[in-house]
Amino acid sequence: MEYTAIVERCKDTGLYVGYVPGFAGAHSQGETLDELNRNLKEVTSMLLEDGNPNLETEFVGIQQIAAPQ
């Protein structure tokens, strides 16, 4: 099973922060993208020990929006 993670970078800490939309508890952070990926794999593996999740949402995609000027 594969999941899509949203990844952001915290300006205050410099850490990468990631979460799987709709998958309660599936979030982590790391100093590098590779570390974040390992951490997300670990946390999702632990959560899956309780069985397949009932995802609350489904990732659809991203959109670029322009702020009004």
Secondary structure, 3 states (H helix, E strand, C coil): CCCCCEEEECCCCCCEEEECCCCCCCEEEECCHHHHHHHHHHHHHHHHCCCCCCCCCCCCCCCCCCCCC
